[in-house]
Amino acid sequence: MPRKRVTKVRCPICKKEVKLTGPNSPFCSDRCRTIDLGNWAGGAYVVSSPVTDGENPIPDDTQEDSDKDR
């Protein structure tokens, strides 16, 4: 009978090995989950904004819409 394969990852906070099927996955404990939530709430993690090309700015449609009303 084949054995089920258990995938393990590292906890992003304390780096302990964790089973992906665990109740706190991908964290090893509720403590690490709470620390991660606090990092997000405190601004430690930042989602970067998209890079825009300065030579080809995105057209602003709001000005065209206001000109149509006149």
Backbone as CSV, one residue per row, in Angstrom:
resi,resn,N_x,N_y,N_z,CA_x,CA_y,CA_z,C_x,C_y,C_z
1,MET,0.846,-1.175,0.000,0.000,0.000,0.000,0.896,1.243,0.000
2,PRO,0.665,2.206,-0.934,1.507,3.401,-0.993,1.235,4.333,0.186
3,ARG,2.310,4.961,0.653,2.182,5.915,1.760,1.814,7.281,1.207
4,LYS,1.017,8.017,1.974,0.659,9.363,1.570,1.857,10.281,1.772
5,ARG,2.071,11.147,0.821,3.179,12.075,0.901,2.748,13.306,1.710
6,VAL,3.535,13.649,2.711,3.234,14.805,3.546,4.169,15.932,3.146
7,THR,3.591,17.059,2.711,4.393,18.203,2.310,4.661,19.071,3.528
8,LYS,5.920,19.436,3.687,6.304,20.284,4.808,6.885,21.584,4.285
9,VAL,6.613,22.655,5.006,7.150,23.976,4.699,7.736,24.556,5.977
10,ARG,8.401,25.684,5.854,8.957,26.374,7.018,8.008,27.489,7.450
11,CYS,7.821,27.628,8.753,7.023,28.715,9.308,7.702,30.029,8.937
12,PRO,6.965,30.994,8.374,7.596,32.244,7.955,8.135,33.088,9.113
13,ILE,7.698,32.824,10.325,8.137,33.617,11.470,9.331,32.979,12.175
14,CYS,9.200,31.716,12.606,10.264,31.088,13.409,11.074,30.045,12.646
15,LYS,10.674,29.733,11.417,11.386,28.809,10.520,11.326,27.345,10.951
16,LYS,10.410,26.967,11.841,10.224,25.557,12.187,9.545,24.851,11.021
17,GLU,9.787,23.528,10.897,9.131,22.746,9.860,7.678,22.504,10.244
18,VAL,6.768,22.683,9.269,5.328,22.561,9.521,4.691,21.728,8.424
19,LYS,3.768,20.849,8.782,2.999,20.103,7.790,1.976,21.046,7.164
20,LEU,1.830,20.988,5.840,0.866,21.849,5.156,-0.574,21.532,5.536
21,THR,-0.820,20.359,6.045,-2.174,19.980,6.422,-2.481,20.330,7.871
22,GLY,-1.544,20.957,8.569,-1.733,21.312,9.973,-2.787,22.398,10.158
23,PRO,-3.324,22.527,11.375,-4.397,23.486,11.636,-3.966,24.952,11.521
24,ASN,-2.695,25.240,11.730,-2.212,26.620,11.658,-1.393,26.899,10.409
25,SER,-1.405,25.991,9.461,-0.576,26.090,8.266,-0.762,27.424,7.563
26,PRO,0.250,28.084,7.119,1.656,27.714,7.043,2.453,28.084,8.289
27,PHE,1.777,28.476,9.359,2.460,28.819,10.601,2.521,27.603,11.505
28,CYS,3.479,27.595,12.432,3.615,26.448,13.325,2.671,26.539,14.517
29,SER,2.239,27.751,14.853,1.377,27.927,16.024,0.520,29.178,15.877
30,ASP,-0.432,29.312,16.781,-1.271,30.503,16.796,-0.430,31.731,17.140
31,ARG,0.614,31.554,17.939,1.508,32.659,18.298,2.167,33.253,17.055
32,CYS,2.723,32.401,16.187,3.372,32.885,14.967,2.355,33.523,14.023
33,ARG,1.147,32.979,13.971,0.085,33.562,13.149,-0.244,34.976,13.637
34,THR,-0.318,35.165,14.965,-0.622,36.476,15.541,0.516,37.462,15.304
35,ILE,1.753,37.013,15.401,2.907,37.871,15.120,2.856,38.352,13.682
36,ASP,2.538,37.451,12.745,2.445,37.819,11.336,1.335,38.841,11.101
37,LEU,0.193,38.646,11.729,-0.912,39.592,11.603,-0.501,40.960,12.139
38,GLY,0.217,40.975,13.269,0.709,42.233,13.827,1.683,42.925,12.893
39,ASN,2.512,42.143,12.198,3.444,42.738,11.225,2.687,43.423,10.092
40,TRP,1.628,42.772,9.600,0.820,43.395,8.549,0.146,44.662,9.068
41,ALA,-0.452,44.580,10.253,-1.172,45.729,10.813,-0.232,46.891,11.121
42,GLY,1.003,46.571,11.518,1.970,47.606,11.866,2.704,48.195,10.680
43,GLY,2.479,47.664,9.488,3.101,48.209,8.291,4.480,47.640,7.997
44,ALA,4.843,46.524,8.628,6.146,45.920,8.371,6.211,45.297,6.978
45,TYR,5.064,44.852,6.470,5.005,44.294,5.128,4.369,45.333,4.209
46,VAL,4.889,45.459,3.001,4.367,46.444,2.062,4.188,45.777,0.704
47,VAL,3.037,46.004,0.099,2.790,45.538,-1.259,3.219,46.673,-2.176
48,SER,4.158,46.392,-3.069,4.686,47.450,-3.922,3.649,47.901,-4.941
49,SER,3.770,49.147,-5.357,2.868,49.678,-6.365,3.396,49.305,-7.750
50,PRO,2.522,49.257,-8.740,2.979,48.893,-10.085,3.919,49.962,-10.665
51,VAL,4.873,49.518,-11.442,5.821,50.432,-12.076,5.168,51.003,-13.315
52,THR,5.242,52.319,-13.481,4.676,52.957,-14.668,5.802,53.567,-15.488
53,ASP,5.581,53.642,-16.779,6.561,54.215,-17.687,6.346,55.721,-17.733
54,GLY,7.350,56.503,-17.351,7.234,57.948,-17.299,7.076,58.591,-18.664
55,GLU,7.558,57.959,-19.724,7.464,58.527,-21.069,6.068,58.375,-21.660
56,ASN,5.345,57.341,-21.266,4.000,57.095,-21.793,3.000,57.111,-20.644
57,PRO,2.621,58.303,-20.163,1.686,58.349,-19.034,0.317,57.808,-19.421
58,ILE,-0.390,57.304,-18.462,-1.737,56.792,-18.677,-2.657,57.994,-18.853
59,PRO,-3.465,58.021,-19.926,-4.337,59.174,-20.157,-5.379,59.300,-19.057
60,ASP,-5.678,60.528,-18.705,-6.663,60.812,-17.673,-8.004,61.064,-18.353
61,ASP,-8.938,60.122,-18.236,-10.236,60.216,-18.891,-11.169,61.210,-18.200
62,THR,-10.864,61.592,-16.971,-11.774,62.459,-16.238,-11.858,63.837,-16.879
63,GLN,-10.786,64.341,-17.465,-10.810,65.646,-18.102,-11.654,65.603,-19.376
64,GLU,-11.531,64.549,-20.155,-12.319,64.414,-21.377,-13.811,64.345,-21.040
65,ASP,-14.166,63.637,-19.964,-15.564,63.519,-19.576,-16.138,64.873,-19.182
66,SER,-15.349,65.710,-18.504,-15.853,67.018,-18.092,-16.000,67.948,-19.285
67,ASP,-15.157,67.775,-20.333,-15.263,68.594,-21.537,-16.523,68.257,-22.330
68,LYS,-16.987,67.034,-22.293,-18.174,66.608,-23.023,-19.437,67.243,-22.439
69,ASP,-19.417,67.526,-21.129,-20.596,68.084,-20.476,-20.814,69.551,-20.856
70,ARG,-19.824,70.225,-21.390,-19.931,71.656,-21.694,-20.636,71.918,-22.983
